């Protein structure tokens, strides 16, 4: 049975791990505790399969908050590569990599839940677009480095990570927009 599943490309797995206070490693295939972090991910899912999986949520969030659907997809791709279990070194979580404070402000209870994360991230980006008078580059920089940082530099901060993020999202955005036309 397992061989036939492998041959059809239907096998997908995630392994999570954490080290306890005694130095003992714990592994699981289900994230049952917040201490677990993604360790191994396997499977044959393509980018288009992820786009299809989240398309309804992305469309609803786009309609609800007036954010271009292609921007939402581009942010998700740049932030997490469509990994709903992604956790950054700084503590950002989920598809749109929401920091705990931002998740709380956007009423996201479970940042690893795709719908909550996409709705919260889209809501936050829509607020940044309003704050920066629909300047997409400044809103993206604020999404990455924080709105106060963008305001203090009166533009995109000179941080390589932030500049690369803005360029990457804009490149993905143009790609998704062109593919839709």
LINPELIN-V920768 format. One record per helix or strand of 3 or more residues. SS is the DSSP state (@ for helix, = for strand). FROM is the first residue (numbers start at 1). TO is the last residue. If there is no record, write none. Layout:
ss,from,to
SS,FROM,TO
SS,FROM,TO
//
This chain:
ss,from,to
@,2,7
=,13,19
=,25,28
=,37,42
@,47,65
@,69,80
@,100,105
@,114,131
@,136,145
@,147,153
@,160,180
//
